[in-house]
Every structure is written in C-alpha cells, then in structure tokens.
Amino acid sequence: MIPPVSTLVKYDAAQSITTTNDKRAMMSTGTMKKGTLAPIEGAKTGASQTEDILNSILPPRSHESDGTLWVQNVSATPATRLDVINLQEKLDAQLQARQARETGICPVREELYAQCFDELIRQVTINCAERGLLLLRVRDEARMSIAAYQTLYESSVAFGMRKALGGEQGKSDAEARIAHLEGREADLERQVAELKARCESIERREAERREEEEKRHAEEVGFMQKSNKQLKQQLEKFLSAEKNAK
C-alpha cells in the first residue's frame, strides 16, 4: 500500500497494478506534461474524459511495494459545500499543526496553500474542464513568478554576502595598513627624538667650545695689551733717558 501522505488534494483509494501494460499506461500518464490534455477518444464518456483531464493536471501518485505497483488517482467526485468547508478547516488545522508563519517567507505555508489551490482546481475541473485548465495556467504562472523572485532573492543574498565579505576583507586590509602606518609613525617619531637630542647635544658642545675660545681670546688680548703697555713704557723710558743724556 501507499504510505499515507498528508495532502489537501482529494485522491481515490489506492489500486494495485500488476500487468505490464497497466504499468506502461500508468507511467505514460504520470509523465505526461501537466496542463496537456490526454488524447480523448470519441467513445469515451464524460466521466472518463474528466478523469483524463484530472490526471493530466494532477498526475496519479504511485508507490511500488513487494513487486506490486500501487496507484492513487486524483478523485473525480464533485465537491459539495461541506467539502469546501472541510477543506478550509483542514487548511487552518495544518497551518497551525505545522506551525506555519503568518507573514514573511514560509515554505510550509507555501506548500499548504499550493495543495489547497490544487484541490480547488480539481473541484473546478470536474464542473468545467476549460475553467480548470485556465486555473492551471494561473497556478503555473504564479509558480514561475515565485521561482523567478526566489532566484532573484537568492542571487541578491549571494551578492550581498560577497559584498559583505569583500567589505570585511577591505576592512581587514585597511586595519593592517593603519597598524603598519602607526608603527612607521612611531618609528619616525623615535628617530626625530633621537636626532633632536643629537642636535641639542651638538649645539651645547658648540656653545661651550665658543665660550672657551672667547675666553682664551680675551685672555690673549689682555696679555698682549699688557705686554704692549709694558713695552711702551720701556720705550718711553729709553727715549727719555737718551734725551737727558744729550
């Protein structure tokens, strides 16, 4: 038997398919493109045509167990007002039981509403096949739009992540460069301090040297002035003595 799968779409009871021809027919029906009507022969009844259309819109579910292929076709039983009410109640119960989000992106809510819409398409198709196929086009277009938005969202997230990683890398590079420049600045400041200290030392030694030279020069000038004065006095005495001798 097919393991019970929770779905809002109404299916008939499971039937076993054992012959090869039945399996081939089942695989052909199951792989038929959705929204494409199966070939309808003129001898088929209205109910059979409806079943073919339903199978093309909502392919049968199949499961193989112990060599036996079990198949569930979508139900062709018309829906009553009570069925619609029960569908709404099941939808609300499933949303609550599976803790679907009320707002925002929620895969659970998306899945349940997709099942609900498929069930509504089934109900409408039984009453009017053309209307059901039109709803199928609306459903497929909505799914295509959602898939496009999802792809756009994923690419935007990926782009944002790349920009964020690039920003982090750029930030790390900038921080490393800042640290390098700060170290370079500290090294230059140390060199400036050393050169300034050397300049001050040179200026101090030069000032001391000039002071010593000025002092020595002053002493030499004083000595020469004193010697000159003594020589002048001796010369005057000599001249005075020579004058008196005459």
SEFI-528797 format. One record per residue: x, y, z of N, C-alpha, C in turn. Coordinates in steps of 0.001 Angstrom, whole numbers, plus 524288, in hexadecimal, padded with zeros to 5 digits. Layout:
BEGIN
XYZXYZXYZ/...
END
This chain:
BEGIN
803467FB4D8000080000800008000080369804E580000/801248093C7FE36803E480E3A7FE47803F681055803CB/80883811C6805C9808A98142080AFB805558190A80B10/80228819B680F067FEC581E5580F34801F48235480F42/800F2826B080B6E8039082BBD80B037FF8182FFD80BD3/8009B8337A80F687FCEC837A38109B7FCB583B7880C15/7F81E83C10809D27F75883FC8805977F1BE841AA805B0/7F0F18466C803E37EBAE8489F803B27E8D58471B7FEB4/7EB9B844DF7FAEF7E928843247F6157E67283DEA7F70A/7E1B083D757F51D7DEA6838B77F5F67E0058349F7F1E0/7E1B7830037F3AF7E30E82BA67F03D7DF59827147F13B/7DED0823BF7ED2F7DBCB81EF17EDD37DEFA81AFB7F0F3/7DC6A816B97F25B7DF248128D7F5237E353810297F19C/7E77980E377F3F97EBCF80BF57F1037EA1D806F77EE47/7EC058063E7E9777EAE8801907E66B7F00E7FF1C7E4BF/7F0367F9F77E4B97F4F87F72F7E32F7F5037F6607DD51/7F99B7F7027DAED7FA567F6217D5557FE997F2087D4C6/7FD3C7EDAC7D284800FA7E9537D241802B07E8127CCBE/7FF8A7E9247C8CC800EC7E7BD7C36E804B07EBBB7C129/807D17E9F37BD6780BAC7ED647BAF58090A7F1C27B7F7/804C57F0847B533802087F47E7B2307FFDF7F8BB7B5B8/7FDBE7F7167BA2E7FBA07FAF67BDCB7FFF97FE737BFE2/804927FC167C0EC808F27FF387C2E580AB98032A7BECF/80AF58014B7B9D280C8C804E47B5AB808AA8095B7B51D/803AF8080F7B5717FFB180C1F7B5068001F80FF27B988/8013980DBA7BE24801C08110C7C2BD80664814BB7C22C/80AF8812B27C07080F94815EA7BFC880EB981A087BBA2/80BDA818A77B76780AC181C6D7B3478076C820D97B54C/8037C81F777B87A8000D8237B7BAAB802F0826D07BEA0/806368244D7C1CA808EE827207C5F280CFF82AD67C3DC/80F508299D7BF498136782CF67BD248114B830DB7B93B/80C20830E67B865809D4834977B4BA80A8283A1E7B6BA/80B9C83DAA7B34A80C638431B7B4C680778845437B742/8083A847E87BBB0803C284A237BE6F8013F84E597BB18/7FC1084E537BB2D7F928852427B84C7F80A850AD7B2B8/7F9F984C127B1087F8FC84A207ABC47F4E0845E07AC0C/7F0C6846807A9217EC88842B87A93F7EE3A83D977A6CD/7ECC6839587A9547EDC3834327A70C7EA43833757A250/7EBFF8303D79E767E8B582F44799DC7E37882CFE79B82/7DF6982F7C799CB7DA2582DDE79B537D76282B9079692/7D629826A8796FD7D3798240E792B57CDB18255D792EB/7CB518251078E567C5D98268078E087C254822E67910F/7C41181E04791F67C0B781A47794A67C0CE81AFA79A86/7C46F81E1E79C887C4CA81EBB7A2277C029821CD7A438/7BEA68206E7A8DF7BA5E823327AB677BC5A828417ADB6/7B8AD82B8E7AF847BA318307D7B1F17BD5F82FAE7B6CF/7BBF982BB97B9FB7BEDE82AAB7BECF7C46E8290B7BD97/7C512825C37B9857CA518240A7B80C7CD98828987B612/7CB3282C1B7B31C7CE02830B87B13C7CFBC8341D7B5D2/7CC51834C77B99D7CDAE837E27BE3B7D243835787C124/7D233830407C1977D68682D9A7C4407DBA582E6A7C153/7DB6C82E1E7BC137E02A82EFF7B9007E240834887B9D4/7DEB38384F7B9EF7E05A83DBE7BABF7E2B083E687C030/7E02883C1B7C4197E22D83C797C9707E78D839F67C9E0/7E83C835747C7567ED4B832D07C78A7F18F835F07C4C6/7F00A838F87C0CA7F3E983C3C7BE1E7F553841017C166/7F198842E57C4827F29E847697C7E67F567845BB7CCDD/7F350841B47CF5D7F58683FAE7D43F7F6C3839EF7D367/7FB8B838A27D1F67FCF4833317D0C77FC0782F9F7D570/7FAC282AAD7D4747F9E5826EE7D8B67FED98262C7DBF9/7FDFE824CB7E0DB8025D823757E44F8033C81D957E40A/8082181C047E3F8809548166F7E38580D7F814EB7E774/80D4680FE27E8E18111A80DBC7EC8881160807DF7EBA1/8162F805DC7EB49816E6800477EA578187B7FD9E7EF68/815A17F97C7F0AE816A87F6977F57C816387F0C47F45E/81A687EDE07F56A81A837E8307F4A98191D7E6AB7EF12/81B127E99C7EB4A81A207E8657E5D4814D97EA237E3D3/811B07EC857E72380C807EE547E58B80C7A7F4437E556/80A947F65F7E10680A3B7FBFD7E063804E37FDD97E232/804E48012E7E61480008803597E82B7FF72808ED7E62A/7FABA80A127E46A7F9B580F1C7E1EE7F4EF811A47E469/7F564816BA7E5237F0F3819E07E6E67EFF181E107E2D4/7EB5781DED7E08D7E9BB822047DCF17E6F8826527DFF2/7E77082B117DDDD7E4AA82F627E04F7DECF82E687DFD7/7DBFE82FAE7E3D87D66782E807E4027D366831BB7E002/7CFB982F317DD667CC4C831DF7D9A97C6F1832E27DBFB/7C674832447E1197C176833297E3B97C089839017E454/7BC0483AFD7E2927BAF1840977E32D7BAFC8422C7E8ED/7BCA1846F67E9DE7BCF2848F47EF377B7CE84B7F7F0BB/7B65584AB87F5897B1AC84D367F7AB7B349851F47FAE8/7AF5C854BE7FCBC7B075859468000F7B3368578C80504/7B1B885303807057B432850FA80BBE7B9F084FAA80ABC/7BB1C84DAE805FE7C08F84C86804AB7C3EB85178804B8/7C1B3855B9802C57C49B85AB1802C07C59685C8D80851/7C19985C1380BA57C23D85D9D811247C65D85A33813C7/7C61F8550D812B47CA0585181814F57CF86852C3812FF/7CFEE8545080E0A7D504855C780BE27D74585A7880ECC/7D3E985E4C80FC97D5B7862E7812AD7D76E8617381837/7D46385E1B81AB67D5C085C7C8200A7DADC8595982019/7DB82855DE81C3B7E05F852DA81BF07E5108566C81B00/7E44A85A54817A07E88685E068168C7EA24860E181B86/7E64B862EE81E607E780865B98233C7EA0F8621C82737/7E81685D448278A7EA4D8599182B517EFF385831829EC/7F0FC85760824DD7F64F8561A823317FA0585AB582410/7F82085F6E823017FB608640E823ED7FCE78647D829A6/7F9258635B82D0A7FA3C863B6832A57FD9A85F2483478/7FC6C85A6D832957FF52855D3834608050585603832A2/805FE857FD82DFC80B598583182BF680E0385D5F82D1D/80B518609B8304280D8B865868322A80F70868F682DAD/80BF2869BF829EA80D4986D148257A80D3E872CC82725/810B7875C5824E3810F087B618261180C5787E248238C/80A5B8821E82648805F68850E82423807C58890582017/80C9388AF0820A380EA388ED081CF78142488D3C81B63/8160B88FCF8175481B5988EC18159681BC0889BE8126F/820868885B8111B82186883A380E0B8210F87EE18118A/81DB987B2F80FF681CF08766D8130A81BF3871E380F49/81F9886E4580EB781EDA869CE80B2A81A298667380CA5/81915865EF811B5814A2862BB8136C80F8B8652F81198/80EF186A458128480A2886CE8810D68099486CC380AE9/80DF586D6D8082480DD486D368026F80C0D867D98008B/80E15863B4802F480CA185E6280164806DB85D5580257/804E085EDE806E97FF6985DCB808387FBB2860D5804B5/7FCE8865BB803A17F982868C58002D7F9C6866B37FA95/7FE4D8649D7F8FB7FEAE862327F3CC7FB3385D607F37E/7FB2A85A337F7A57F7B4855A87F7C77F1F8857507F7B3/7F0C785B697FA9E7EB5C85D577FAB77E9B185F327F54D/7ED33861F77F2987EBF2863E07ED627EB4685F527E997/7EE9485B417EA197EDF5856A17E6C57E8AC854067E7B3/7E703853C57EC8E7E1E98517A7EDBF7DD85854C47EB6F/7DE0E859F57EBAE7DA1885D577E94A7D9FE85C957E35E/7DE8F85BF77E0F87DEBD85AE67DB587DBFF855BF7DA24/7DCD8851D07DD6D7DA3984CC37DCAC7D45484D6E7DCE2/7D2788504C7E0D07CCD7851077E1687CA88853FC7DCC8/7CD4B858077DAF77CB4F85B267D6997CB7C858037D18A/7CF9D854F47D0C87D036851F77CBF47CBD184E057CB42/7CA0284BB87CF837C5BF847E27CF2A7C0D284A6A7CD00/7BFDA84F437CE7B7BB32852097CC9A7BC10854747C73D/7C0E3856607C6407C204858E47C1397C7CE858217C006/7C8F4854B27BC3C7CE678536F7BB037D15D858317B90C/7CEE485B687B5D37D18C85FFD7B3AE7D31A863CE7B802/7CF8C864847BBC67D0B9868007C0267D537865C97C36E/7D53B860A67C4127D97A85E387C6FE7DEBA85EED7C455/7DEDD85E4B7BF207E3BF85F177BC477E58C864C27BC91/7E1DA868647BC957E34686DE87BD207E5A386EF47C281/7E34386CA37C6807E57C86D2C7CBC37EAE386AAA7CC0D/7EB98866617C91D7F0BB863E07C8F87F4D3867947C6BD/7F36286A797C2A37F70486E497C06E7F84F872847C45E/7F4508743B7C7407F53A878327CB507F8F6876167CF73/7F80F871277D1117FB7486EC67D5098011A86E617D328/801CB86C727CE538071786BD37CC46809D0871187CBA4/806DA875107C9F88092A87A437C96D80AD287C687CEBA/8078587B8B7D2AD808E387D507D7F380DC587A857D9ED/80E1A8756F7D8E9812C2872807DA95817A08746A7D7C6/817188759B7D2B781B8E877A57CFD381D5187CE17D207/81985880387D34E81AE0885557D58581D8A884B97DACB/81B67881337DE0B81DC38804A7E3348234A87E2C7E29D/8240687A837DEE68293D878567DE0882D0B87C8F7DC2F/82B128801A7D8CB82E72884597D6F282FEF887FC7DB6B/82BFB889527DEB582D2388CAD7E336830E1889FA7E700/83032884E07E7A9833AC881FD7EB2C83943881FB7E918/839CB881297E3F083F01881577E1968416F886B97E232/83E3488ACA7E14D84021890237E1EE841B8891297E78F/83E8888F3E7EB3183FC388FFA7F0BF844D988D347F230/8456B888567F05D84A29885657F19E84EFD887FD7EF49/84E73889EF7EA6C852F188C957E80A8542B891A57EAE8/85007894637ECC1850EE899317EFBE853A5898037F4E8/851EC893CE7F77385471892497FC6585A21890D27FB72/85B1288DD57F7378607688C517F5FC863C98911E7F4CD/8617F894D97F1DB8645E899AA7F0A88658189CB77F5A1/8618989CFF7F9128625C89FB47FE0A8668F89D1E80157/86692897E78015786A928951C8044F870038962B80213/870508962A7FCD48756A897467FA6D8773789CC97FBB5/873968A08B7FB88874FF8A5E77FCDA876988A64E8028A/873BA8A389805F28750A8A3B380B8387A6A8A15880C7D/87B6D89CD4809F18809189A6880A91884D889DDC80852/883A48A043803C3887738A3DD801858886A8A88980508/8841F8AA8280772884B58AED880B18887E78AD5580FD3/886F18A896811D0889FC8A6C18164C88FBC8A62C814D9/890AF8A41081015896168A38180E5E898A18A8D480DC1/895AB8AC8380B5A897B98B1CB80ACC898B38B4608100B/895298B35B813BD895D58B583818FE89AB28B34B81B94/89B748AE2481AFD8A0198ABAD81D3F8A5158ADE381AD1/8A4FA8AE8A815988A9918B0C0812F98AA9A8B64D814D4/8A65C8B9658155B8A6FC8BEC9817288A9168BEF881CB9/8A7028BB86820168A8E78BB65825798AEA28B9D5825B4/8B0298B601822688B5A78B46E822468B91D8B8E68205E/8B73D8BBBF81C638BA458C02F81A658BA9B8C48081E78/8B6508C5758213C8B6658C96F8255A8BA4C8C7F38299A/8BA338C2F082B298BDE88C12A82F278C3888C1CB82D42/8C4708C08B8283C8C9B38C127826118CB598C6E182612/8C7C78CA53824668C90D8CFE7824408C9D88D21B829B8/8C6AF8D04482D7D8C76E8D20E832DA8CCC18D05D834EF/8CE548CB7B833B48D3868C9B8835488D7C88CCE4832AE/8D6F78CE1282DA08DAC08D14F82AD08DB078D6C382D2C/8D6818D8DC82E948D6658DE0E830FF8D9568DE0E83630/8D8758DA0A839628DB348D9B483E658E1178D94B83D8E/8E2B08D651839958E8448D5C8838758EA9B8DAFB836B8/8E7B68DDD4833658E99A8E2F0831A78E9DB8E6CC8362D/8E5ED8E69C839A28E60B8EA0D83E2D8EAC28E8D4841A5/8EC0B8E3D6842318F0A78E2628453E8F59A8E476842AE/8F5E18E3FC83D708FA748E60383AAF8FADC8EBEC83B3C/8F6698EE9A83AEB8F66B8F44D83B918F8568F5C9840FE/8F67B8F2EA844F68F8318F40A84A4F8FE128F33284AE4/900158EEF984884905B58EDFA848CD908CD8F24684612/9070A8F3CC8415C909C78F7F083E849097D8FD218416B/905068FE36843CF904799030B846CF908329031484B73/908988FE9284E1790C3A8FE3985282911DA8FEED850AE/9132C8FCAB84C29918738FD5284A139198090302848B0/915A09058D846519164890B19844F89172190E6E849D9/913FF90D6A84DDE9149D9105F852B7919FB90F6A8551D/91BD790A84854E8921079095B857039254990C2D853F7/924C990C1E84EB7928A790ED584B7592891914AC84C8F/923D6916FE84CE89236B91C9284E07925CE91DE685354/924EB91A8D857249271391B8C85C5892D0A91B3C85C43/92F3F9174D859AD934F0916E3859589374391B6D85643/9347F91D048521A9365F9216D84EFF936469267385229/9324792722855469320392BD08589D9366992BD185C9E/937709274D85EE793BBC926ED862AC940FA928018600B/9419E925F685B3794683926E8858649473392CAF8572C/942FD92F468555A94354934D28543494496937F58591F/942249365F85D68943219391F86254948DB93899863F5/94B06933F5863589508993329864AE95417936438610D/952CD9364785BF1955FD939408583E955B893F1285962/95103940FE85A8C950809468C85BD795394947E4860C8/95357944678649695644945528696C95C21945548685E/95DFB9418D865379638794148863F496534945FC860BE/961C19478B85D15962F294C27859E6963429510785D4E/95FA49516A860F795FC4955F88647C964B8955FD867C7/9665E9516F8699496B319512086CA696FEC952A086956/97001950BE8646E9745695217860F89746F957F285FDA/96FD795A3385EDF96F8D95FD485DE29716E962E0862A7/96FBB961298673B97169963CF86C0B9774B9636B86CDC/9796595EBA86BBB97F0495DFA86C5A982029616386889/9801E961A2863AE982C2964C985FC09825E96A8E86115/97DD696C40862FF97D49971BE86490981049730C8690C/9816796F7C86CCA984ED9705D8713898A9E9708586F5F/98BFF96CF086BD19915596CD3869BD99280971BF866AA/98EB2973678638B98F4F9781F860719900A97CD9863FA/98D2197D098682C98D949816186BD5992FE9816C86E5E/994D397CD286FDA999F997C7F8724899E3F97E2086E75/99DC697C44869939A19F97DBA865A69A1819839386498/99CD6985C68649799C4598B5F863AF99EDF98E6E8680C/99E1A98C9C86CD19A07598F4D871489A66B98EE687108/9A85698A5286FAD9ADFE989A486F409B03E98D1D86AF4/9AD4398D77866889AF13990BB862409AF3199670863E2/9AB4A998208669E9AB1A99D8E8685C9AF9E99EAC86C24/9B0B499B0986F929B51799BC6873359BA4999C1587040/9BAC7998B986C689BF9F998B5869629C05499DCC8667C/9BC1F99FB58640B9BC699A498861289BD699A92B864D1/9BB069A90C869579BBBB9AD5186D1D9C1589AD6C86F20/9C3A09A8DF870089C8FE9A899871ED9CCCC9AA6C86DC7/9CBD59A919868F89CF2E9AABF864A29CEE19B096863E4/9CA589B2D2864A69C9A79B875864089CC8D9BB5D86856/9CC519B95E86CF39CEEB9BBEA8714B9D4D99BB85870B0/9D6B99B78286E299DC4C9B6D186D689DE7C9BAD7869B8/9DBBA9BCC58662F9DD7F9C0B6862819DDB39C5FE86535/
END
